[in-house]
């Protein structure tokens, strides 16, 4: 006499035989569909993972403006223009408060940051000469916010003779929000800073000693806006901006914050007024610098020099002091630090 388990097995087999043939075919089809879907997702995920690897992702990049025919751009590298605007809330245009040209070679973990003076004398096609700080505002007032910033980047790219792949524009509120989103940063001040032109009157005359300070977004934005009390005025301000940039990158690339990179990238629209960077671009950059960033060894900081001259400004229609660029110095910098 068969036992209970044998009986149950016999009934199961009998039941399977009694099921219609199309049922068994349909059941098999479902399993094939599920398996195929899983393989497609797995394959697609692997394909996406390969595409966001820096050496794959940053290859044969488009440029916003490119008139150089002999320019070589290494795989895994790009040029980006970072613009700090004085644009206030509810405004659609602003003057350029700060500007940095960044060359990133993610394959070799080497970065060059070139600060560009806001009072640099620059030529605007069909309009004439003016200060760099006015270029963005003029174009945005004339063509609107989005087209205006693109035209400003093209003008700067052609004038400096450097192809630019990406641009990122932020303002006081964007920078402050981004720093607060990552829990503040540690900034290593190269010299003493006294606030003489703060955004908030209650911060007037606040003083920060040379050295490291753990600060919130509000105080960082106050510091990088200062120029009258620091050595070299505009050039001193550039050094403060570089110090803040190091602090931000050090915080974001800390292994503890690695899991925050995708979420931070997706929310960058809150911090940037304008950019042509996509989320996948930001994630790929995050993968490259995560756990590998050493500012002392990998970042080269440069400042453009020139002569201060009182010249006629075609846009402002008056004479004012402007910085005339040392083009020989710029050419050496581009060949050495932006084409490798």
VEXDREN-2710 file (C-alpha; in Angstrom, 1 decimal):
% VEXDREN-2710
k/r/px/py/pz
1/UNK/0.0/0.0/0.0
2/UNK/1.6/3.3/-1.0
3/UNK/2.3/5.8/1.7
4/UNK/1.0/9.4/1.9
5/UNK/3.9/11.1/0.2
6/UNK/3.9/8.6/-2.7
7/UNK/0.2/9.2/-3.1
8/UNK/0.6/13.0/-3.2
9/UNK/3.3/12.7/-5.8
10/UNK/1.2/10.4/-7.9
11/UNK/-1.8/12.8/-7.8
12/UNK/0.5/15.7/-8.8
13/UNK/1.8/13.9/-11.8
14/UNK/-1.7/12.8/-12.7
15/UNK/-2.9/16.4/-12.4
16/UNK/-0.1/17.7/-14.6
17/UNK/-1.1/15.1/-17.3
18/UNK/-4.7/16.1/-17.1
19/UNK/-3.9/19.8/-17.6
20/UNK/-4.4/21.0/-21.2
21/UNK/-1.4/21.1/-23.4
22/UNK/-1.8/24.8/-24.0
23/UNK/-1.7/25.4/-20.2
24/UNK/1.7/23.8/-20.0
25/UNK/2.9/25.8/-23.0
26/UNK/1.6/29.0/-21.6
27/UNK/3.2/28.3/-18.2
28/UNK/6.5/27.7/-20.0
29/UNK/6.1/30.9/-22.0
30/UNK/5.6/32.9/-18.8
31/UNK/8.9/31.5/-17.4
32/UNK/10.7/32.3/-20.6
33/UNK/9.4/35.8/-20.6
34/UNK/10.4/36.4/-17.0
35/UNK/13.9/34.9/-17.6
36/UNK/14.3/37.0/-20.8
37/UNK/13.2/40.2/-19.0
38/UNK/15.7/39.5/-16.2
39/UNK/18.5/39.0/-18.7
40/UNK/17.6/42.2/-20.6
41/UNK/17.5/44.2/-17.4
42/UNK/20.8/42.7/-16.3
43/UNK/22.4/43.3/-19.7
44/UNK/21.0/46.8/-19.9
45/UNK/22.4/47.5/-16.4
46/UNK/25.8/46.2/-17.4
47/UNK/25.7/48.2/-20.6
48/UNK/24.8/51.4/-18.6
49/UNK/27.5/50.7/-16.1
50/UNK/30.1/50.5/-18.9
51/UNK/28.8/53.7/-20.5
52/UNK/29.2/55.7/-17.3
53/UNK/32.8/54.7/-16.8
54/UNK/34.8/57.9/-17.2
55/UNK/37.1/56.7/-20.0
56/UNK/34.0/55.5/-22.0
57/UNK/31.6/58.3/-21.1
58/UNK/33.9/61.3/-21.8
59/UNK/35.0/60.4/-25.3
60/UNK/34.5/62.3/-28.5
61/UNK/32.7/65.1/-26.7
62/UNK/30.9/67.9/-28.4
63/UNK/32.1/71.4/-27.7
64/UNK/29.9/74.5/-27.1
65/UNK/32.3/76.4/-29.3
66/UNK/35.3/74.9/-31.2
67/UNK/37.3/76.8/-33.7
68/UNK/40.6/75.0/-33.0
69/UNK/41.4/72.3/-35.6
70/UNK/44.4/70.9/-34.0
71/UNK/43.1/70.5/-30.4
72/UNK/43.6/67.1/-28.9
73/UNK/41.2/65.9/-26.1
74/UNK/42.2/62.8/-24.3
75/UNK/39.7/60.1/-23.6
76/UNK/38.2/60.6/-20.1
77/UNK/38.9/64.3/-20.1
78/UNK/36.8/67.5/-20.6
79/UNK/36.8/71.3/-20.1
80/UNK/34.2/73.0/-18.0
81/UNK/33.5/76.6/-17.3
82/UNK/32.2/77.4/-13.8
83/UNK/30.4/80.7/-13.5
84/UNK/29.5/82.4/-10.2
85/UNK/26.7/85.0/-10.9
86/UNK/25.5/87.8/-8.7
87/UNK/22.0/87.0/-9.9
88/UNK/19.4/87.5/-7.1
89/UNK/16.1/85.7/-6.6
90/UNK/13.4/86.5/-9.1
91/UNK/16.1/87.9/-11.5
92/UNK/16.7/86.4/-15.0
93/UNK/20.2/87.7/-15.5
94/UNK/23.2/88.7/-13.5
95/UNK/26.8/89.9/-13.7
96/UNK/29.6/87.4/-13.5
97/UNK/31.1/87.5/-10.0
98/UNK/33.7/84.8/-10.5
99/UNK/34.8/82.4/-13.3
100/UNK/36.9/79.3/-13.4
101/UNK/38.0/77.2/-16.3
102/UNK/38.5/73.6/-15.3
103/UNK/40.3/70.8/-17.2
104/UNK/39.6/67.4/-15.8
105/UNK/41.5/64.3/-16.9
106/UNK/39.5/61.6/-15.0
107/UNK/41.6/58.7/-16.4
108/UNK/44.8/60.1/-14.8
109/UNK/43.1/61.9/-11.9
110/UNK/44.6/65.2/-12.8
111/UNK/42.8/68.5/-12.7
112/UNK/43.7/72.1/-13.6
113/UNK/41.7/75.0/-12.3
114/UNK/42.3/78.4/-14.0
115/UNK/40.8/81.5/-12.4
116/UNK/39.8/84.2/-14.8
117/UNK/39.6/87.8/-13.6
118/UNK/36.1/89.3/-13.7
119/UNK/37.6/92.6/-14.9
120/UNK/39.3/90.9/-17.9
121/UNK/39.0/93.0/-21.1
122/UNK/37.1/90.9/-23.6
123/UNK/35.7/91.4/-27.1
124/UNK/32.0/90.8/-27.8
125/UNK/31.4/90.2/-31.6
126/UNK/29.5/93.1/-33.2
127/UNK/29.3/94.9/-29.8
128/UNK/32.8/95.8/-28.9
129/UNK/35.1/95.6/-25.8
130/UNK/33.9/95.4/-22.2
131/UNK/34.7/93.6/-18.9
132/UNK/34.2/89.9/-18.6
133/UNK/31.7/90.6/-15.8
134/UNK/29.3/92.2/-18.2
135/UNK/29.3/89.6/-21.0
136/UNK/26.7/87.3/-19.5
137/UNK/24.4/90.0/-18.4
138/UNK/24.4/91.7/-21.9
139/UNK/23.6/88.5/-23.7
140/UNK/20.9/87.4/-21.3
141/UNK/19.2/90.8/-21.4
142/UNK/19.3/90.6/-25.2
143/UNK/18.5/86.9/-25.8
144/UNK/17.0/85.5/-22.6
145/UNK/18.5/83.4/-19.8
146/UNK/19.2/80.1/-21.6
147/UNK/20.4/81.4/-25.0
148/UNK/22.3/84.2/-23.3
149/UNK/24.5/82.0/-21.1
150/UNK/25.3/79.7/-24.1
151/UNK/26.3/82.8/-26.1
152/UNK/28.4/84.0/-23.2
153/UNK/30.2/80.7/-23.0
154/UNK/30.9/80.7/-26.8
155/UNK/32.3/84.2/-26.6
156/UNK/34.6/83.3/-23.7
157/UNK/35.6/80.0/-25.3
158/UNK/36.6/81.8/-28.6
159/UNK/38.4/84.7/-26.8
160/UNK/40.5/82.4/-24.6
161/UNK/40.9/80.0/-27.5
162/UNK/39.9/77.0/-25.4
163/UNK/37.2/74.5/-26.5
164/UNK/34.6/74.1/-23.7
165/UNK/32.5/71.0/-23.3
166/UNK/30.4/71.9/-20.3
167/UNK/29.3/74.9/-18.3
168/UNK/27.9/75.2/-14.8
169/UNK/26.4/78.4/-13.5
170/UNK/25.4/79.0/-9.9
171/UNK/24.6/82.0/-7.7
172/UNK/24.6/82.9/-4.0
173/UNK/21.5/80.8/-3.3
174/UNK/22.6/77.8/-5.4
175/UNK/26.1/77.7/-3.8
176/UNK/24.7/78.1/-0.3
177/UNK/22.1/75.3/-0.9
178/UNK/24.6/72.9/-2.3
179/UNK/27.0/73.3/0.6
180/UNK/24.2/72.9/3.2
181/UNK/23.0/69.8/1.3
182/UNK/26.3/68.1/2.0
183/UNK/26.4/69.2/5.6
184/UNK/28.8/72.2/5.3
185/UNK/32.5/72.0/4.4
186/UNK/35.9/72.5/5.8
187/UNK/37.6/75.5/4.1
188/UNK/41.3/76.1/4.5
189/UNK/41.7/79.9/4.3
190/UNK/45.0/81.1/2.8
191/UNK/44.9/84.3/4.7
192/UNK/42.8/86.3/7.2
193/UNK/39.4/87.4/5.9
194/UNK/37.3/90.3/7.2
195/UNK/33.8/90.7/5.7
196/UNK/33.5/94.3/4.3
197/UNK/30.7/93.7/1.7
198/UNK/28.6/90.8/3.0
199/UNK/25.2/89.8/1.7
200/UNK/23.8/90.2/5.2
201/UNK/24.5/93.4/7.1
202/UNK/24.8/91.5/10.5
203/UNK/27.9/89.7/9.1
204/UNK/29.7/93.0/8.5
205/UNK/33.2/93.0/10.0
206/UNK/33.1/89.4/10.9
207/UNK/36.7/88.1/10.8
208/UNK/38.1/84.6/10.0
209/UNK/41.7/83.7/10.8
210/UNK/44.0/82.0/8.3
211/UNK/43.6/78.2/8.5
212/UNK/40.8/75.6/8.6
213/UNK/37.2/76.4/9.4
214/UNK/34.1/74.2/9.4
215/UNK/31.4/76.4/8.0
216/UNK/27.9/76.4/6.6
217/UNK/26.7/77.4/3.2
218/UNK/25.8/80.9/4.4
219/UNK/29.2/81.7/5.7
220/UNK/31.1/80.2/2.8
221/UNK/29.1/82.3/0.3
222/UNK/29.9/85.4/2.4
223/UNK/33.6/84.6/2.4
224/UNK/34.0/83.8/-1.3
225/UNK/32.2/87.1/-2.1
226/UNK/34.9/89.2/-0.2
227/UNK/37.6/91.0/-2.0
228/UNK/38.3/94.4/-0.5
229/UNK/40.0/93.1/2.7
230/UNK/42.0/90.3/1.1
231/UNK/45.5/90.5/-0.5
232/UNK/45.3/91.2/-4.3
233/UNK/41.5/92.1/-4.1
234/UNK/40.1/90.1/-7.1
235/UNK/43.1/87.8/-7.2
236/UNK/42.7/87.2/-3.5
237/UNK/39.0/86.4/-4.0
238/UNK/39.9/83.9/-6.6
239/UNK/42.1/82.1/-4.0
240/UNK/39.1/82.0/-1.6
241/UNK/36.9/80.5/-4.3
242/UNK/39.6/77.8/-5.0
243/UNK/39.7/77.0/-1.3
244/UNK/35.9/76.6/-1.2
245/UNK/36.0/74.4/-4.3
246/UNK/38.6/72.1/-2.7
247/UNK/36.4/71.9/0.4
248/UNK/33.3/70.9/-1.6
249/UNK/35.2/68.3/-3.6
250/UNK/36.8/66.9/-0.5
251/UNK/33.4/66.5/1.2
252/UNK/31.6/65.0/-1.8
253/UNK/34.4/62.5/-2.6
254/UNK/34.8/61.3/1.0
255/UNK/34.1/57.5/0.9
256/UNK/31.5/58.1/3.7
257/UNK/29.4/60.2/1.2
258/UNK/29.9/57.9/-1.8
259/UNK/26.2/56.7/-1.7
260/UNK/25.0/60.3/-1.8
261/UNK/26.6/61.1/-5.2
262/UNK/23.7/59.8/-7.4
263/UNK/21.1/61.6/-5.2
264/UNK/23.1/64.8/-5.2
265/UNK/23.6/64.6/-9.0
266/UNK/19.8/64.3/-9.5
267/UNK/19.1/67.3/-7.3
268/UNK/21.8/69.6/-8.9
269/UNK/19.0/71.6/-10.7
270/UNK/18.3/73.1/-7.2
271/UNK/21.9/74.4/-7.0
272/UNK/22.6/75.4/-10.6
273/UNK/20.9/78.2/-12.5
274/UNK/22.1/76.6/-15.7
275/UNK/24.2/73.7/-17.0
276/UNK/24.5/71.4/-19.9
277/UNK/25.7/68.6/-17.7
278/UNK/23.4/65.6/-17.5
279/UNK/22.8/63.3/-14.5
280/UNK/24.9/60.6/-16.1
281/UNK/27.7/63.0/-16.6
282/UNK/27.7/63.9/-12.9
283/UNK/27.5/60.3/-11.8
284/UNK/30.4/59.4/-14.1
285/UNK/32.5/62.2/-12.6
286/UNK/31.5/61.0/-9.1
287/UNK/32.7/57.5/-10.0
288/UNK/36.1/58.9/-11.1
289/UNK/36.9/61.0/-8.1
290/UNK/35.3/58.9/-5.4
291/UNK/38.0/57.8/-3.0
292/UNK/40.7/59.0/-5.4
293/UNK/40.8/62.7/-4.9
294/UNK/43.9/64.4/-3.4
295/UNK/43.8/68.1/-3.9
296/UNK/47.4/68.6/-2.9
297/UNK/48.7/66.1/-5.5
298/UNK/46.2/66.1/-8.3
299/UNK/45.0/69.7/-8.6
300/UNK/46.9/72.5/-10.3
301/UNK/45.7/76.0/-9.5
302/UNK/46.5/78.9/-11.9
303/UNK/45.6/82.5/-12.2
304/UNK/45.7/84.6/-15.4
305/UNK/47.8/87.7/-15.2
306/UNK/47.6/90.9/-17.2
307/UNK/48.1/94.7/-17.0
308/UNK/45.6/97.1/-15.5
309/UNK/44.8/99.8/-18.0
310/UNK/42.1/102.5/-18.2
311/UNK/40.3/101.8/-21.5
312/UNK/37.1/102.7/-23.2
313/UNK/34.2/100.2/-22.6
314/UNK/31.9/100.0/-25.6
315/UNK/29.1/98.4/-23.5
316/UNK/29.2/100.8/-20.5
317/UNK/30.2/103.7/-22.8
318/UNK/32.8/105.0/-20.5
319/UNK/36.5/104.6/-19.5
320/UNK/37.2/102.2/-16.7
321/UNK/40.0/100.1/-15.4
322/UNK/40.3/96.7/-17.1
323/UNK/42.8/93.8/-17.1
324/UNK/44.5/93.3/-20.5
325/UNK/45.3/89.6/-20.8
326/UNK/48.8/88.3/-21.2
327/UNK/48.1/86.0/-24.2
328/UNK/51.5/84.4/-24.3
329/UNK/51.0/83.2/-20.7
330/UNK/47.5/81.9/-21.6
331/UNK/48.8/80.0/-24.7
332/UNK/51.5/78.2/-22.6
333/UNK/48.8/77.2/-20.0
334/UNK/46.5/75.9/-22.6
335/UNK/49.2/73.8/-24.4
336/UNK/50.5/72.4/-21.1
337/UNK/47.4/71.9/-19.0
338/UNK/44.4/71.8/-21.2
339/UNK/45.4/69.6/-24.1
340/UNK/46.5/66.4/-22.2
END
